[in-house]
Amino acid sequence: MDTRFLQSFVLAVDNGSIAEAARRLDLTAAAVAKRIHALENEIGAALVTRSGRTIRPTEAGAAIVERARRFLAEARDFKSIAVADRPSGQLRLGAISTALSGLLPDILALMKENYPQIDVNIAVGHSGGLYRKVLDGDDLDAAVITEPPFAIPKSCAWRMLREEPLIVLTRAPARSRKPHAILASEPFIRLDRKLWPGRLVDDYLRKVGIRPRELFEIDQFDPIAVMVDRGLGVSLLPDWAPPWPEGLSLAKLPVPGGRSFARRIGLIWPRASLRLRLVKAFLEQAAAAFEQGTAQKTANSRARVRR
């Protein structure tokens, strides 16, 4: 049985659309439909039913879709297990949006250079959702997320990649250098409290006894930075990795005790993963990217001193 046929069937069912499955596979809709039809002929039963542009599994399709997912997951492991000399195969990696733009590009560039035989597939989401997918083990092999506000189960491992202390974000030039006074007096644009870093912000405000005048509550960092630049208010955020939105005039003020409430970004993965060698290759390149970044910062600092 051709795994490509199974993959097309599962993607079409999961997305409710042959067109969306085709987009994800970089194929035409006709090619995906042909694969599903070939699978139906091989199995001897109709697997999907169409209604306009949407599809849903038939009774036979629903009966096999979960087994098909497990079979595809095991098939992805074959190459990783069989190749003894170099890690090889597909690494399904989750990432929060700020890590996707700020941390991962340098790491992925090194992965491509040093481990071209590893195919990294990236899914973007919030930390809580990505964490659950790693624990389930069906969708993700590892994820770059905010450290959970609770104990990580012993079945998973954790490696911190970056620490981001809290800062007050205000329009530049800041009218005051007193972060607590700014938070207490200016309109406040809050990071969504349903997010783990949003809880850090809320915990800090509670500890220092500040009840800001809330204007908006938003679940993305970049839009908050743009709103602050437009003079709508101020915010309290982790000092996330650049790049930030371009063309903004912002001031970042450290808050007292901000490091105690820092957002810690790291990698979480199941200890018993069959793709553990791929995860270790990723961590190896993450360490190399950090060393390169540190060396570049040192060189830039020395250059400024010479000038």
C-alpha positions in Angstrom: 0.0 0.0 0.0 1.4 3.4 -1.1 1.8 5.6 2.0 1.3 8.7 -0.3 -2.3 7.5 -0.9 -2.9 7.2 2.9 -1.4 10.6 3.5 -3.6 12.2 0.9 -6.7 10.5 2.4 -5.8 11.5 6.0 -5.1 15.1 5.1 -8.3 15.4 3.1 -10.4 14.0 6.0 -8.6 16.2 8.6 -9.1 19.4 6.6 -12.5 18.5 5.2 -11.3 19.4 1.7 -9.4 17.9 -1.1 -8.2 21.3 -2.2 -6.7 22.1 1.2 -5.0 18.6 1.2 -3.6 19.4 -2.2 -2.3 22.8 -1.0 -0.5 21.2 1.9 1.0 18.5 -0.3 1.9 20.9 -3.1 -0.2 18.9 -5.6 -3.2 19.6 -7.7 -6.7 18.7 -6.4 -7.1 16.3 -9.2 -3.9 14.4 -8.2 -5.1 14.1 -4.6 -8.5 12.9 -5.7 -6.8 10.3 -7.9 -4.7 9.1 -5.0 -7.8 8.7 -2.8 -9.6 6.9 -5.6 -6.7 4.5 -6.0 -6.8 3.8 -2.3 -10.5 3.1 -2.4 -10.0 0.7 -5.3 -7.2 -1.1 -3.3 -9.3 -1.4 -0.1 -12.6 -2.1 -2.0 -14.8 0.5 -0.3 -15.6 4.2 -0.7 -13.7 6.2 2.0 -15.0 9.7 1.5 -18.2 11.3 0.4 -18.4 14.8 -1.3 -20.8 17.6 -0.7 -19.8 20.6 -2.8 -16.3 21.5 -2.0 -16.2 19.7 1.3 -15.7 16.0 2.1 -16.3 13.8 5.1 -15.3 10.2 5.7 -17.8 7.4 5.0 -18.4 4.7 7.6 -15.5 2.7 6.1 -13.3 5.8 6.0 -14.0 6.7 9.6 -13.1 3.1 10.6 -9.6 3.2 9.1 -8.6 6.9 9.5 -7.1 6.5 13.0 -5.1 3.4 12.0 -4.0 5.2 8.9 -2.6 8.0 11.1 -0.7 5.5 13.3 0.6 3.7 10.3 1.9 6.9 8.8 3.6 7.9 12.1 5.3 4.5 12.2 6.4 4.8 8.6 8.1 8.1 9.4 10.0 6.4 12.1 11.4 3.6 9.8 14.1 5.8 8.3 15.2 7.3 11.6 15.6 3.8 13.1 17.3 2.2 10.2 20.0 4.8 9.5 22.8 4.2 12.0 25.4 6.7 11.0 23.5 10.0 10.7 20.2 11.2 12.1 17.7 11.2 9.3 13.9 11.5 8.8 11.1 13.9 9.6 11.1 16.0 12.8 7.7 17.4 13.5 8.4 20.6 15.5 5.9 23.0 17.1 6.8 26.6 17.7 5.3 29.7 19.2 5.2 32.7 16.8 7.9 34.8 18.5 10.3 31.8 18.5 9.5 31.1 14.8 10.8 34.6 13.8 13.3 35.2 16.6 15.0 31.9 17.5 14.3 29.3 14.9 15.7 30.9 11.7 19.4 30.7 12.9 18.9 27.1 14.2 17.1 25.9 11.0 19.9 27.4 8.9 22.4 25.4 10.7 20.2 22.3 10.6 20.0 22.7 6.8 23.7 23.0 6.5 24.8 20.2 8.9 21.8 17.8 8.8 20.3 18.2 5.3 18.8 14.7 5.6 16.5 15.8 8.4 13.2 17.2 7.2 11.8 19.7 9.7 8.1 20.2 9.6 6.9 23.2 11.6 3.5 23.8 13.2 2.8 27.2 14.8 0.5 27.7 17.8 0.3 28.8 21.4 2.3 27.1 24.1 -0.6 25.4 25.8 -1.9 23.7 22.6 1.6 22.7 21.4 2.4 21.3 24.9 -0.7 19.0 24.7 0.3 17.9 21.2 3.7 16.9 22.4 2.2 14.9 25.3 -0.3 13.2 23.0 2.7 12.1 20.7 0.6 11.9 17.6 1.2 15.3 16.0 4.5 16.7 17.3 7.9 15.2 18.2 9.0 18.4 20.1 8.0 22.0 20.5 9.6 25.4 21.3 7.3 26.9 23.9 7.1 29.0 27.0 8.0 27.0 30.1 4.7 25.7 31.6 3.5 27.3 34.8 3.4 23.8 36.4 5.7 20.8 36.7 6.5 19.0 33.5 5.7 15.3 33.7 8.7 12.9 34.0 7.8 11.4 30.6 9.0 14.6 28.9 12.3 16.4 28.9 12.9 20.2 28.8 15.9 22.4 27.7 15.8 26.2 28.1 16.8 28.2 25.0 16.2 31.8 26.0 15.2 33.8 29.1 13.1 37.0 28.6 12.7 39.4 31.6 9.6 41.6 31.8 9.8 45.1 30.4 7.5 48.1 30.3 7.0 49.0 26.6 6.1 52.6 26.0 6.4 55.1 23.1 9.8 56.7 22.7 10.9 59.0 24.2 9.5 57.7 27.5 8.0 60.6 29.5 9.1 58.9 32.7 11.8 56.4 33.6 9.7 55.0 36.5 8.1 51.8 35.1 5.6 51.3 38.0 4.4 54.9 37.7 3.9 54.4 34.0 1.9 51.2 34.5 -0.3 52.8 37.2 -1.1 55.9 35.2 -1.2 55.1 31.4 -3.8 53.2 29.4 -2.7 49.5 29.5 -2.6 47.1 26.6 -2.6 43.6 28.2 -1.2 40.4 26.9 -4.0 37.8 26.9 -4.2 36.1 30.3 -5.2 32.8 28.8 -1.6 32.6 27.5 1.2 31.4 29.8 3.3 34.6 29.4 0.1 36.6 30.0 -0.2 34.8 33.3 3.4 35.9 34.2 2.4 39.5 33.5 -0.7 39.2 35.6 1.2 37.6 38.5 3.8 40.5 38.4 1.1 43.2 38.5 -0.6 41.4 41.4 2.7 41.1 43.3 3.5 44.8 43.0 -0.1 45.9 43.6 -0.7 47.7 40.4 -4.2 47.7 38.8 -3.7 49.3 35.4 -6.3 51.0 33.3 -6.9 48.3 30.8 -7.7 49.3 27.2 -7.3 46.1 25.2 -6.3 42.4 25.8 -4.5 40.9 22.9 -2.9 37.5 22.3 -0.1 38.6 19.9 3.1 40.5 20.7 3.6 42.4 17.5 0.2 44.1 17.4 0.7 45.3 20.9 4.0 46.9 20.0 2.4 48.6 17.0 -0.4 50.0 19.2 2.1 51.3 21.8 4.0 53.0 18.9 0.7 54.7 17.9 0.3 56.1 21.4 -2.7 54.1 22.4 -1.2 52.9 25.6 1.7 51.0 27.3 2.3 47.4 27.9 4.2 44.9 30.1 5.7 42.1 28.1 8.6 39.7 28.0 11.6 41.2 26.1 11.1 38.8 23.1 13.8 38.0 20.6 14.1 40.2 17.5 13.1 41.0 14.8 10.4 43.3 16.1 8.1 45.2 13.7 10.1 47.8 11.7 9.7 51.5 11.8 8.4 51.7 15.4 9.6 54.3 18.0 9.5 52.4 21.3 11.3 52.5 24.7 11.9 49.4 26.8 12.1 49.9 30.5 13.3 47.1 32.8 11.0 46.5 35.8 12.2 45.8 39.3 12.3 42.1 39.8 11.5 41.4 36.2 13.9 38.5 35.9 12.0 36.6 38.6 9.0 36.7 36.3 10.9 36.1 33.1 9.4 34.1 30.2 11.6 31.1 29.6 11.5 29.7 26.1 12.7 26.1 25.6 12.2 22.8 23.9 10.0 20.1 25.3 10.0 16.5 23.9 9.0 13.0 25.0 11.9 11.1 26.5 10.9 7.9 24.8 10.5 9.4 21.4 11.6 7.2 18.4 12.9 10.4 16.9 15.1 11.3 19.8 18.2 11.4 17.6 16.6 14.1 15.5 15.6 16.1 18.6 19.3 15.9 19.9 20.5 17.1 16.5 18.2 20.1 16.8 19.5 20.9 20.3 23.0 20.6 19.1 22.4 23.2 16.4 20.5 25.4 18.9 23.6 25.5 21.1 25.8 26.3 18.1 23.4 29.1 17.0 23.6 30.5 20.5 27.4 30.5 20.5 27.5 32.2 17.1 25.1 34.9 18.3 27.1 35.5 21.5 30.3 35.7 19.4 28.7 38.2 17.0 27.5 40.4 19.9 30.9 40.4 21.4 32.5 41.4 18.1 29.9 44.2 17.6 30.6 45.5 21.1 34.3 45.6 20.6 33.8 47.4 17.3 31.8 50.1 19.0 34.4 50.5 21.6 37.2 51.0 19.0 35.1 53.7 17.2 
